[in-house]
Amino acid sequence: MKLNKNSETSFENIIILIFIFVLSVIFIHRYLTVIKYAEISTYKKDINKIDIAIVIYKVKYGKFPNNLSVLVKKGFVKNIKVNKKGYPITPFGKRFVYKRKIGAIISNNNNLTRGK
């Protein structure tokens, strides 16, 4: 094997590059996992906020809101992302599914994954 001027062989350099690559892949995978669990946690927290806002609206006005944008416009729901029309959206970019008859958010398991 040929040594370069720093007394390193090409083989040693390749081993170091492979080691750095493996550590990078592990780090990126862990990072993406943490992000996924953070989004799921935010999703559940937002559902709880909206459920509480629906109950408060029901107590104040005697009926369930027509849609979730009413809760945002009247200030019952704060610190939740909304789309252009004023409807609260999940951390995954989808609108929450609201059933007015029962006054509740329907939890959709598809929202817990990154999908279309």
Phi and psi in degrees as a GROMACS rama.xvg file:
@    title "Ramachandran Plot"
@    xaxis  label "Phi"
@    yaxis  label "Psi"
@TYPE xy
-96.0365  133.693  LYS-2
-94.0259  141.882  LEU-3
-90.0638  -172.717  ASN-4
-68.8412  -15.763  LYS-5
-97.9583  15.0382  ASN-6
62.6239  33.8724  SER-7
-114.09  146.671  GLU-8
-98.6646  162.1  THR-9
-63.6432  -34.0953  SER-10
-62.0788  -42.6274  PHE-11
-62.4653  -40.5028  GLU-12
-63.6718  -40.6454  ASN-13
-64.7044  -42.2616  ILE-14
-60.8612  -43.3382  ILE-15
-64.6439  -41.8432  ILE-16
-64.1178  -40.4567  LEU-17
-63.9658  -42.0029  ILE-18
-61.7413  -45.2772  PHE-19
-63.2653  -40.5786  ILE-20
-62.6785  -45.8905  PHE-21
-62.7678  -44.4815  VAL-22
-63.0415  -38.0494  LEU-23
-64.3459  -42.7166  SER-24
-63.0911  -43.4263  VAL-25
-62.1352  -45.3644  ILE-26
-62.1552  -46.2386  PHE-27
-62.9785  -41.1969  ILE-28
-61.9848  -45.1077  HIS-29
-62.4863  -42.3638  ARG-30
-61.4245  -46.1425  TYR-31
-65.2632  -34.4832  LEU-32
-65.3786  -43.285  THR-33
-63.3827  -41.7044  VAL-34
-61.7946  -42.4957  ILE-35
-61.685  -46.1939  LYS-36
-67.6922  -31.611  TYR-37
-66.8852  -40.4871  ALA-38
-65.7668  -40.2114  GLU-39
-64.254  -42.0119  ILE-40
-63.3061  -42.7773  SER-41
-63.4474  -40.3113  THR-42
-58.7704  -47.9483  TYR-43
-65.7686  -39.449  LYS-44
-64.2188  -41.6594  LYS-45
-65.1002  -38.2172  ASP-46
-61.1539  -43.9356  ILE-47
-63.0531  -41.8923  ASN-48
-60.3127  -45.381  LYS-49
-68.1563  -40.0568  ILE-50
-60.3285  -42.2599  ASP-51
-65.5266  -41.1765  ILE-52
-63.5651  -36.6157  ALA-53
-64.2671  -42.57  ILE-54
-64.5561  -44.3214  VAL-55
-63.3515  -41.8728  ILE-56
-60.646  -44.3475  TYR-57
-60.3353  -42.6258  LYS-58
-66.2137  -41.5137  VAL-59
-73.2661  -42.4783  LYS-60
-107.686  -7.56463  TYR-61
78.0702  9.01239  GLY-62
-152.419  163.507  LYS-63
-78.3102  149.919  PHE-64
-65.8539  150.333  PRO-65
-62.4078  -39.2293  ASN-66
-154.557  174.108  ASN-67
-75.5739  -20.4668  LEU-68
-66.8952  -25.9962  SER-69
-62.4246  -40.7694  VAL-70
-63.0406  -37.6859  LEU-71
-70.5453  -45.6363  VAL-72
-63.7718  -36.2613  LYS-73
-88.7363  -0.466776  LYS-74
85.7703  13.1252  GLY-75
-74.6618  -28.9725  PHE-76
-118.306  125.171  VAL-77
-130.822  160.283  LYS-78
60.6718  34.2878  ASN-79
-125.879  137.823  ILE-80
-63.0563  142.023  LYS-81
-127.105  155.402  VAL-82
-87.1382  -173.793  ASN-83
-62.827  -28.633  LYS-84
-86.9619  -3.25013  LYS-85
93.3908  8.35748  GLY-86
-87.1642  136.696  TYR-87
-62.9893  141.184  PRO-88
-122.804  155.665  ILE-89
-74.0815  166.148  THR-90
-62.6648  -12.8648  PRO-91
-93.6386  1.30127  PHE-92
90.5627  6.36286  GLY-93
-104.546  155.095  LYS-94
-75.5257  147.75  ARG-95
-68.6671  145.329  PHE-96
-93.1861  116.178  VAL-97
-114.22  129.597  TYR-98
-108.031  108.37  LYS-99
-65.9605  -36.4167  ARG-100
-58.6109  -38.1701  LYS-101
-104.044  -7.31646  ILE-102
64.7439  47.4748  GLY-103
-146.734  157.621  ALA-104
-83.5446  131.617  ILE-105
-90.5165  120.057  ILE-106
-75.9366  123.622  SER-107
-109.828  117.32  ASN-108
-61.4708  -21.8194  ASN-109
-66.5299  -24.0297  ASN-110
-73.3856  -14.6298  ASN-111
-84.7957  1.08566  LEU-112
-128.044  158.866  THR-113
-81.9939  110.281  ARG-114
-133.492  -165.284  GLY-115
